[in-house]
Amino acid sequence: MTTKTRDTRIEVVADLPSIRIVRDFDAPPERVFRAWTDPDLAARWLGPKDLRMHIETWDARTGGGYHYTMWRGDEQVAECYGSFHELLR
């Protein structure tokens, strides 16, 4: 089954240093949840297709965090880290 993305909405809260990306997917909720919480699946779809993702940490739970690097060949081109503020199923 192919998962298709519908419109993407980006929300910014003026007094918080955060953004919220809201999307609707044409897929069962449990499949979308798994795509975000399973590090092997996240590495397959997150980021540009021409980069390889190496996950250092992926603790997908409320209060957990993530840290990953993105590589093009032998060159590291990005490093991302953050926290999962709230995970709801």
Secondary structure by P-SEA (a helix, b strand, c coil): cbbbbcbbbbbbcccccbbbbbbbbcccaaaaaaaaccaaaaaaccccccbbbbbccccccccccccbbbbccccccbbbbbbcccccc
